[in-house]
Amino acid sequence: MIREYAFSGIRLVRRPVSILRRIVALRALRRQRLSLAQLDAHLLDDIGVEWSEAKAEAARRLWDAPQHWFDRGGRY
């Protein structure tokens, strides 16, 4: 299904994300969350993330990803 949006007279077409692209994105998301969970406290401090925030992000379900993450044009 292709969705069309009208914004200030400009017609935008949003193409559906392929299944393969979504699988690749979900695998990358899982890998990033696992890596985040393994960071030490001083590394988390370097990136400005609290330990509790990192653990909460790492514990999120795989399907709990923002839609814009899949709309990035395949750059994962």
Secondary structure, 3 states (H helix, E strand, C coil): CCEEEEECCEEEEECCCCHHHHHHHHHHHHHHHHHHHCCCHHHHHHCCCCHHHHHHHHHCCCCCCCHHHCCCCCCC
